[in-house]
Amino acid sequence: MSRVNARPRTERIGPYTWEISVGAVPGMRVPGRVFASEHLFEAAIDDRSVEQVANVATLPGIVGYSYAMPDIHWGYGFPIGGVAATDPEADGVISPGGVGFDIGCGVRLLRSDLSWTEVKPRARELVDQLGRDIPRGIGGKGLIRLDRSELDKVAREGVRFALSVGIGWDEDAEFCEDRGTLPNGRPEFLSERAIQRGSSQIGSLGAGNHFLEVQVVDEIREPVAASVMGLFEGQVCIMIHTGSRGLGHQTCTDHLRVLDRLMPEFDIYVPDKQLACVPIHHELADRYFGAMDAAGNFARVNRHFLADAARRSFEKVLGRSARDMGMSLVYDVSHNLAKFEKYEVAGTMKELCVHRKGATRAVGPGHPCLPEAYRAIGQPVFVPGSMGTPSFVLVGTAEAKDRSFYSTCHGAGRRMSRTQAKKKMSGPEVKRTLEEQGILLARSHWRLLSEEAPYAYKDPTEVVESCEGAGLSKVVARLRPVGVIKG
């Protein structure tokens, strides 16, 4: 891997915008651009993720800049928080490292008509019920086991499959990114091993930073947008963060193995082999896109099943129907995908391949891909905290089109490795600390809890305010955790 200098040549070009000059790494085709506060940018220098921004700038066909969001941290090839668009008509490539291993990972938010005042007396019972009803853990089994024909339908149809078997509400699809279905899902491009791993995992959180949280809206910053989404102060919501489980991880692994072996045949040279890539017009790219969309559809169906299970948990504890409690879907959006999107480049409209890894699409008001209900406010984006820290609801901006290919942050971003986090506090100590703050935890593997402790992550408030300062998104509401279900 090429190394940037200990202090790469950078220039601050705005309060929340930093530029990495061409030449920081040999072969850079465009500059790098990082959106961050000074504090967050220094952290990116320290963990070498700025080096990865420069490395991504060497990809063939890259357009504009190699971008990174404020939650940037070290990743596989691309930094987590990285965004890059490539032009298929200028030898542009697709790089699986620019999507990541958890293909289609994202966040779903359910609202309710419930106030925390009325739910709080039964909060312990509710969290325990969710803990029983939500499958989770390393390798964990899901709510159902799919046979081969059902998994093929999940991969092709996404949320439409779940609705066809009676899971969820018909209107849920309208409030998912892409109406819940990536159009190019091709199960025939999934390996047998990927299919085996995924067949038992639909409707499961997994482990790591994935979670289901009961949250309370404790601040509204954009009242009009909040009203459109049905959010109000004191309201109980459910946030779900998970992805494509073993199916997505195996899919990324399978395609990286092939590309790594064949890279010399493409006459492409990059400073880090983890940036293995293939020209977009190549047959292997078509196979990857088909498998990636299949895994992305799997991830959406996974969150859809979990949302249905959460609604049923509330019904069991509170004795009312989910519809009566107003438990509708605000939105579901992914943060690990590559998509073909149209942008103007040097005065010409082009269809570009936009990689987003740990970054969320955030289109602005009026965009035709949005549900009619959200056309006036822009796309909802959800930025999860980490158990003891707040989560945020954002909306995209028109300015982000030219600033970041309509992209914004996806989370707080790690600032400490899992090993470092475990040394600071034990899992039971983290549990005790959180419950002293009034945050209830479902029964879990307590010894693993410290890996995901709040102190292991950046401050999500600083992250979302950096994005707002850079013009990428606006903060609509803040939500605090009151109940946590972890893997």
C-alpha positions as CSV (number, residue, x, y, z in Angstrom):
1,M,0.0,0.0,0.0
2,S,1.3,3.5,-0.9
3,R,1.8,5.7,2.1
4,V,0.9,9.4,2.3
5,N,3.3,11.6,4.2
6,A,2.9,11.7,7.9
7,R,1.1,15.0,7.4
8,P,-0.4,14.9,3.8
9,R,-0.6,18.2,1.9
10,T,-4.1,19.4,2.7
11,E,-5.9,22.7,2.5
12,R,-8.9,23.9,4.5
13,I,-11.3,25.2,1.9
14,G,-14.3,25.8,4.2
15,P,-15.3,25.5,7.8
16,Y,-16.1,21.8,7.4
17,T,-14.3,21.0,4.1
18,W,-10.7,19.8,3.6
19,E,-8.9,19.0,0.4
20,I,-6.1,16.5,-0.2
21,S,-3.9,17.6,-3.0
22,V,-3.2,15.4,-6.0
23,G,0.2,13.8,-5.4
24,A,-0.4,12.8,-1.8
25,V,-0.3,9.3,-3.3
26,P,1.3,8.5,-6.6
27,G,-1.3,8.1,-9.4
28,M,-4.1,10.2,-7.9
29,R,-6.4,11.3,-10.7
30,V,-8.5,13.7,-8.7
31,P,-8.1,15.5,-5.3
32,G,-9.6,14.1,-2.1
33,R,-12.2,16.0,-0.1
34,V,-13.1,15.3,3.5
35,F,-16.1,16.9,5.2
36,A,-15.4,17.2,8.9
37,S,-14.8,19.5,11.8
38,E,-11.1,20.2,12.6
39,H,-11.3,17.7,15.5
40,L,-12.8,14.9,13.3
41,F,-10.3,15.6,10.5
42,E,-7.4,15.3,12.9
43,A,-8.8,11.9,14.0
44,A,-8.9,10.9,10.3
45,I,-5.3,11.9,9.9
46,D,-4.3,9.9,13.0
47,D,-6.0,6.6,11.9
48,R,-4.7,6.9,8.4
49,S,-8.1,6.9,6.8
50,V,-7.2,10.1,5.0
51,E,-4.6,7.9,3.3
52,Q,-7.4,5.7,2.0
53,V,-9.2,8.8,0.6
54,A,-6.1,9.5,-1.4
55,N,-5.8,5.9,-2.6
56,V,-9.4,5.8,-3.8
57,A,-8.5,8.9,-5.9
58,T,-6.3,6.6,-8.1
59,L,-9.3,4.5,-9.4
60,P,-9.8,4.6,-13.2
61,G,-12.6,6.9,-14.3
62,I,-13.1,8.6,-11.0
63,V,-15.0,11.9,-11.3
64,G,-14.6,15.1,-9.3
65,Y,-13.2,14.1,-6.0
66,S,-12.6,11.1,-3.7
67,Y,-15.0,12.1,-0.9
68,A,-15.2,11.2,2.8
69,M,-17.9,12.0,5.4
70,P,-17.2,13.2,9.0
71,D,-17.6,9.7,10.4
72,I,-14.7,8.5,8.3
73,H,-12.5,5.7,9.7
74,W,-10.3,3.0,8.5
75,G,-11.9,0.4,6.3
76,Y,-11.2,-2.3,3.7
77,G,-9.7,-0.5,0.7
78,F,-12.1,2.5,0.9
79,P,-12.4,4.2,4.2
80,I,-15.7,3.7,5.9
81,G,-17.5,7.0,5.1
82,G,-16.1,7.0,1.6
83,V,-17.8,8.1,-1.6
84,A,-16.5,7.9,-5.2
85,A,-18.3,8.2,-8.5
86,T,-16.8,6.6,-11.7
87,D,-17.7,7.2,-15.3
88,P,-18.4,4.1,-17.3
89,E,-17.6,5.9,-20.5
90,A,-14.1,7.0,-19.2
91,D,-12.9,3.5,-18.3
92,G,-14.7,3.7,-14.9
93,V,-14.6,0.8,-12.6
94,I,-16.6,-0.8,-9.8
95,S,-14.7,-1.7,-6.7
96,P,-16.4,-4.1,-4.1
97,G,-14.3,-2.4,-1.4
98,G,-16.3,0.7,-2.1
99,V,-19.5,-1.0,-1.1
100,G,-18.1,-3.1,1.8
101,F,-18.8,-6.6,3.1
102,D,-22.2,-5.9,4.7
103,I,-23.9,-5.1,1.4
104,G,-27.1,-3.1,1.8
105,C,-26.6,-2.4,5.5
106,G,-28.8,0.4,6.5
107,V,-31.3,1.9,9.0
108,R,-35.1,1.7,9.3
109,L,-37.1,4.0,11.5
110,L,-40.7,3.2,12.8
111,R,-42.6,6.0,14.4
112,S,-45.6,5.7,16.7
113,D,-48.4,7.7,18.2
114,L,-47.1,6.7,21.7
115,S,-45.6,9.1,24.1
116,W,-42.8,8.0,26.4
117,T,-44.9,9.0,29.4
118,E,-47.5,6.3,28.6
119,V,-44.8,3.6,27.6
120,K,-42.3,4.2,30.4
121,P,-44.2,2.2,33.1
122,R,-44.0,-0.9,30.9
123,A,-40.5,-0.2,29.4
124,R,-38.8,-3.1,31.2
125,E,-41.4,-5.6,30.0
126,L,-41.3,-4.2,26.5
127,V,-37.5,-4.4,26.2
128,D,-37.5,-8.0,27.6
129,Q,-40.2,-8.9,25.0
130,L,-38.2,-7.4,22.2
131,G,-35.2,-9.3,23.5
132,R,-37.2,-12.6,23.2
133,D,-38.7,-11.8,19.8
134,I,-35.7,-10.3,17.9
135,P,-33.1,-13.0,16.8
136,R,-29.5,-11.8,17.2
137,G,-26.0,-12.8,17.9
138,I,-23.0,-14.0,16.0
139,G,-24.1,-16.3,13.2
140,G,-27.7,-16.2,14.6
141,K,-30.7,-17.8,13.0
142,G,-33.5,-15.5,11.8
143,L,-37.3,-15.5,12.1
144,I,-37.8,-18.0,9.2
145,R,-35.7,-20.3,7.1
146,L,-36.0,-19.7,3.3
147,D,-35.9,-22.5,0.7
148,R,-34.0,-21.9,-2.5
149,S,-37.0,-20.6,-4.4
150,E,-38.0,-18.2,-1.6
151,L,-34.4,-16.9,-1.4
152,D,-34.4,-16.3,-5.1
153,K,-37.6,-14.2,-4.7
154,V,-36.1,-12.2,-1.9
155,A,-33.0,-11.5,-4.0
156,R,-35.1,-10.4,-7.0
157,E,-38.1,-8.8,-5.4
158,G,-36.9,-7.3,-2.2
159,V,-39.7,-6.0,0.1
160,R,-42.3,-7.0,-2.5
161,F,-41.6,-10.7,-1.5
162,A,-42.2,-10.0,2.2
163,L,-45.5,-8.3,1.4
164,S,-46.6,-11.2,-0.8
165,V,-46.3,-13.6,2.2
166,G,-48.2,-11.3,4.5
167,I,-45.3,-9.6,6.4
168,G,-45.6,-5.9,7.0
169,W,-48.0,-3.3,5.6
170,D,-48.5,-2.5,1.9
171,E,-47.5,1.1,2.4
172,D,-44.1,0.1,3.8
173,A,-42.7,-0.4,0.3
174,E,-43.5,3.2,-0.6
175,F,-41.3,4.5,2.2
176,C,-38.2,2.4,1.4
177,E,-35.4,3.6,-0.7
178,D,-36.1,2.4,-4.3
179,R,-39.6,1.4,-3.1
180,G,-37.9,-1.6,-1.4
181,T,-36.5,-3.3,-4.5
182,L,-33.2,-2.9,-6.2
183,P,-34.1,-3.7,-9.8
184,N,-31.0,-5.7,-10.8
185,G,-31.0,-8.5,-8.1
186,R,-29.7,-11.6,-9.8
187,P,-29.6,-14.6,-7.4
188,E,-27.9,-16.7,-10.1
189,F,-24.7,-14.7,-9.4
190,L,-24.8,-15.6,-5.7
191,S,-22.5,-18.5,-4.7
192,E,-23.9,-21.6,-3.1
193,R,-22.0,-20.7,0.1
194,A,-23.6,-17.3,0.2
195,I,-27.1,-18.8,-0.3
196,Q,-26.4,-21.4,2.5
197,R,-25.3,-18.6,4.9
198,G,-28.3,-16.4,4.1
199,S,-31.1,-19.0,4.0
200,S,-31.5,-19.1,7.8
201,Q,-30.8,-15.5,8.6
202,I,-33.7,-13.4,7.4
203,G,-35.1,-11.5,10.3
204,S,-32.0,-11.4,12.5
205,L,-29.8,-8.5,13.7
206,G,-26.5,-10.2,13.8
207,A,-23.8,-8.8,16.1
208,G,-21.3,-5.9,16.2
209,N,-22.7,-2.5,15.9
210,H,-26.1,-3.7,14.7
211,F,-29.1,-3.1,17.0
212,L,-32.8,-2.5,17.5
213,E,-33.4,0.5,19.8
214,V,-36.5,2.0,21.4
215,Q,-35.9,5.7,21.2
216,V,-37.6,8.9,22.3
217,V,-37.7,12.1,20.2
218,D,-36.2,14.7,22.6
219,E,-35.5,17.6,20.2
220,I,-37.0,18.9,17.0
221,R,-34.8,21.2,15.0
222,E,-36.7,21.4,11.7
223,P,-40.5,21.5,12.6
224,V,-41.8,21.4,9.1
225,A,-39.8,18.3,8.1
226,A,-40.5,16.6,11.4
227,S,-44.3,17.2,10.9
228,V,-44.2,15.7,7.4
229,M,-42.5,12.6,8.9
230,G,-44.9,12.4,11.8
231,L,-42.3,13.1,14.5
232,F,-43.0,15.0,17.7
233,E,-41.2,15.6,21.0
234,G,-41.7,12.9,23.6
235,Q,-42.6,10.3,20.9
236,V,-41.6,6.7,21.0
237,C,-39.8,5.3,17.9
238,I,-38.0,2.2,16.9
239,M,-34.7,2.3,15.0
240,I,-33.3,-0.9,13.4
241,H,-29.7,-1.0,12.1
242,T,-28.6,-4.2,10.3
243,G,-27.8,-5.6,6.8
244,S,-27.4,-8.6,4.7
245,R,-25.7,-10.8,7.3
246,G,-23.6,-13.8,6.0
247,L,-25.1,-13.6,2.5
248,G,-23.7,-10.2,1.9
249,H,-20.3,-10.9,3.5
250,Q,-19.8,-14.0,1.5
251,T,-20.9,-12.2,-1.7
252,C,-18.2,-9.5,-1.2
253,T,-15.6,-12.1,-0.3
254,D,-16.4,-14.2,-3.4
255,H,-16.1,-11.3,-5.9
256,L,-13.0,-9.8,-4.2
257,R,-11.3,-13.2,-4.5
258,V,-11.9,-13.3,-8.3
259,L,-11.0,-9.7,-8.9
260,D,-7.8,-9.9,-6.9
261,R,-6.6,-12.8,-9.1
262,L,-7.6,-11.2,-12.4
263,M,-6.5,-7.5,-11.8
264,P,-3.3,-7.8,-13.8
265,E,-5.4,-8.8,-16.9
266,F,-7.2,-5.5,-16.7
267,D,-4.0,-3.5,-16.8
268,I,-5.2,-1.6,-13.8
269,Y,-2.7,-0.6,-11.0
270,V,-3.8,0.8,-7.7
271,P,-1.8,1.5,-4.6
272,D,-3.7,-1.0,-2.4
273,K,-4.8,-4.4,-3.5
274,Q,-7.9,-4.0,-1.4
275,L,-9.1,-1.6,-4.1
276,A,-9.4,-4.5,-6.5
277,C,-11.8,-3.4,-9.3
278,V,-13.1,-4.2,-12.7
279,P,-14.2,-2.0,-15.7
280,I,-17.9,-1.4,-15.4
281,H,-18.5,-2.7,-18.9
282,H,-16.8,-6.1,-18.2
283,E,-18.9,-9.2,-17.7
284,L,-17.4,-9.6,-14.1
285,A,-18.8,-6.2,-13.2
286,D,-22.3,-7.3,-14.4
287,R,-22.0,-10.4,-12.2
288,Y,-21.0,-8.3,-9.2
289,F,-23.8,-5.7,-9.7
290,G,-26.3,-8.5,-9.9
291,A,-25.1,-10.2,-6.8
292,M,-24.7,-6.9,-4.9
293,D,-28.3,-5.9,-5.7
294,A,-29.5,-9.4,-4.6
295,A,-27.7,-8.9,-1.3
296,G,-29.1,-5.4,-1.0
297,N,-32.6,-6.7,-1.5
298,F,-31.9,-9.4,1.2
299,A,-30.8,-6.7,3.6
300,R,-34.1,-4.7,3.1
301,V,-36.2,-7.8,3.6
302,N,-34.2,-8.5,6.7
303,R,-35.0,-5.1,8.2
304,H,-38.6,-5.5,7.0
305,F,-39.1,-8.8,9.0
306,L,-37.5,-7.3,12.1
307,A,-39.8,-4.3,11.9
308,D,-42.8,-6.6,11.7
309,A,-41.5,-8.5,14.8
310,A,-41.0,-5.3,16.7
311,R,-44.6,-4.2,15.9
312,R,-45.8,-7.6,17.3
313,S,-43.7,-7.2,20.4
314,F,-45.4,-3.8,21.1
315,E,-48.8,-5.4,20.5
316,K,-48.1,-8.2,23.1
317,V,-47.0,-5.8,25.8
318,L,-49.3,-2.8,25.3
319,G,-52.4,-4.8,24.2
320,R,-53.2,-2.7,21.2
321,S,-52.8,-3.2,17.4
322,A,-49.7,-1.7,15.7
323,R,-52.0,0.3,13.5
324,D,-53.9,1.7,16.4
325,M,-50.5,2.7,17.9
326,G,-49.6,4.4,14.6
327,M,-46.4,2.3,14.1
328,S,-45.8,3.4,10.5
329,L,-42.5,3.3,8.6
330,V,-40.8,6.7,8.3
331,Y,-38.2,5.4,5.9
332,D,-35.6,2.7,5.2
333,V,-32.3,3.6,3.7
334,S,-29.0,1.8,2.9
335,H,-25.5,3.0,3.4
336,N,-23.4,0.3,1.7
337,L,-24.2,0.2,-2.0
338,A,-23.1,1.3,-5.4
339,K,-25.7,2.8,-7.7
340,F,-26.0,4.3,-11.2
341,E,-27.1,7.9,-10.9
342,K,-27.2,10.8,-13.3
343,Y,-25.1,14.0,-12.7
344,E,-23.9,16.8,-14.8
345,V,-20.1,16.6,-15.4
346,A,-18.4,19.4,-17.2
347,G,-21.7,20.5,-18.8
348,T,-22.7,17.0,-19.9
349,M,-25.3,14.8,-18.2
350,K,-23.7,11.4,-17.4
351,E,-24.7,8.2,-15.7
352,L,-22.1,7.6,-13.0
353,C,-21.5,4.6,-10.7
354,V,-21.6,6.1,-7.2
355,H,-19.9,4.0,-4.5
356,R,-21.2,4.7,-1.0
357,K,-19.5,2.8,1.8
358,G,-20.6,3.9,5.2
359,A,-22.3,6.9,3.5
360,T,-26.0,7.5,2.9
361,R,-27.7,8.7,-0.2
362,A,-29.3,12.0,0.7
363,V,-31.2,13.6,-2.3
364,G,-32.7,17.0,-1.9
365,P,-36.2,18.3,-2.2
366,G,-38.0,17.7,-5.5
367,H,-36.0,14.7,-6.5
368,P,-38.2,12.2,-8.5
369,C,-36.9,9.2,-6.6
370,L,-38.6,10.3,-3.4
371,P,-42.0,9.3,-2.2
372,E,-44.5,12.0,-3.0
373,A,-44.9,12.7,0.8
374,Y,-41.3,13.7,1.0
375,R,-40.8,15.6,-2.2
376,A,-41.0,19.0,-0.4
377,I,-38.5,18.2,2.3
378,G,-35.8,15.9,0.8
379,Q,-34.8,12.3,1.6
380,P,-34.9,11.2,5.3
381,V,-31.6,9.9,6.6
382,F,-31.0,8.2,9.9
383,V,-27.7,8.4,11.8
384,P,-27.5,6.0,14.7
385,G,-25.6,6.7,17.9
386,S,-24.2,3.9,20.1
387,M,-26.4,2.7,22.9
388,G,-25.7,5.7,25.3
389,T,-25.6,8.4,22.7
390,P,-28.3,10.1,20.6
391,S,-29.4,9.2,17.1
392,F,-30.5,11.7,14.5
393,V,-33.0,12.2,11.7
394,L,-31.7,14.2,8.8
395,V,-32.9,15.3,5.4
396,G,-30.9,15.7,2.2
397,T,-30.2,19.1,0.6
398,A,-30.2,20.4,-3.0
399,E,-26.6,21.6,-2.4
400,A,-25.4,18.0,-1.8
401,K,-25.9,17.2,-5.5
402,D,-22.8,19.2,-6.5
403,R,-20.9,18.8,-3.2
404,S,-21.0,15.1,-2.6
405,F,-23.1,13.3,-5.2
406,Y,-26.0,13.6,-2.9
407,S,-24.2,11.8,0.0
408,T,-24.0,12.4,3.7
409,C,-22.8,10.5,6.8
410,H,-24.2,7.1,8.1
411,G,-23.3,6.9,11.8
412,A,-21.0,8.1,14.5
413,G,-17.9,6.2,13.2
414,R,-15.5,4.2,15.3
415,R,-12.7,6.0,17.1
416,M,-11.4,3.0,19.1
417,S,-10.8,-0.6,18.0
418,R,-12.8,-3.4,19.6
419,T,-9.7,-4.6,21.4
420,Q,-9.1,-1.1,22.9
421,A,-12.7,-0.7,23.8
422,K,-12.7,-4.0,25.8
423,K,-9.7,-2.9,27.8
424,K,-11.4,0.2,29.0
425,M,-14.5,-1.3,30.5
426,S,-16.0,-4.8,30.9
427,G,-19.4,-5.6,29.3
428,P,-21.1,-5.8,32.7
429,E,-19.7,-2.4,33.7
430,V,-21.0,-0.9,30.4
431,K,-24.4,-2.4,31.2
432,R,-24.4,-1.0,34.7
433,T,-23.4,2.4,33.4
434,L,-26.1,2.5,30.8
435,E,-28.8,1.4,33.1
436,E,-27.8,4.1,35.6
437,Q,-28.6,6.5,32.8
438,G,-32.0,5.0,32.4
439,I,-31.2,3.0,29.3
440,L,-32.6,-0.5,29.5
441,L,-30.8,-3.4,27.9
442,A,-32.2,-6.7,26.8
443,R,-30.4,-9.8,27.9
444,S,-27.2,-10.2,25.8
445,H,-23.7,-11.5,25.7
446,W,-22.5,-9.0,28.3
447,R,-18.8,-9.8,27.7
448,L,-19.1,-8.5,24.1
449,L,-21.0,-5.4,25.0
450,S,-17.9,-3.3,25.7
451,E,-16.8,-3.6,22.0
452,E,-19.7,-1.4,21.1
453,A,-19.7,1.0,24.1
454,P,-20.5,4.6,23.5
455,Y,-16.9,5.7,24.2
456,A,-15.7,3.5,21.3
457,Y,-17.4,5.9,18.8
458,K,-17.2,9.5,17.7
459,D,-19.7,12.0,19.0
460,P,-22.7,11.7,16.7
461,T,-23.7,15.3,17.4
462,E,-20.4,16.5,16.0
463,V,-20.7,14.3,13.0
464,V,-24.2,15.4,12.0
465,E,-23.5,19.1,12.7
466,S,-20.4,18.8,10.5
467,C,-22.5,17.5,7.6
468,E,-25.0,20.3,8.2
469,G,-22.1,22.8,8.2
470,A,-20.8,21.4,4.9
471,G,-24.3,21.7,3.3
472,L,-24.8,17.9,2.9
473,S,-27.9,17.5,5.0
474,K,-30.0,19.2,7.7
475,V,-30.7,17.9,11.2
476,V,-34.4,17.4,11.7
477,A,-34.7,15.6,15.1
478,R,-32.6,14.1,17.9
479,L,-33.7,10.8,19.5
480,R,-32.3,9.4,22.7
481,P,-32.1,5.6,23.5
482,V,-34.3,4.2,26.3
483,G,-34.2,0.5,25.4
484,V,-31.4,-1.4,23.5
485,I,-31.4,-4.9,21.9
486,K,-27.9,-5.8,20.8
487,G,-26.4,-8.9,19.2
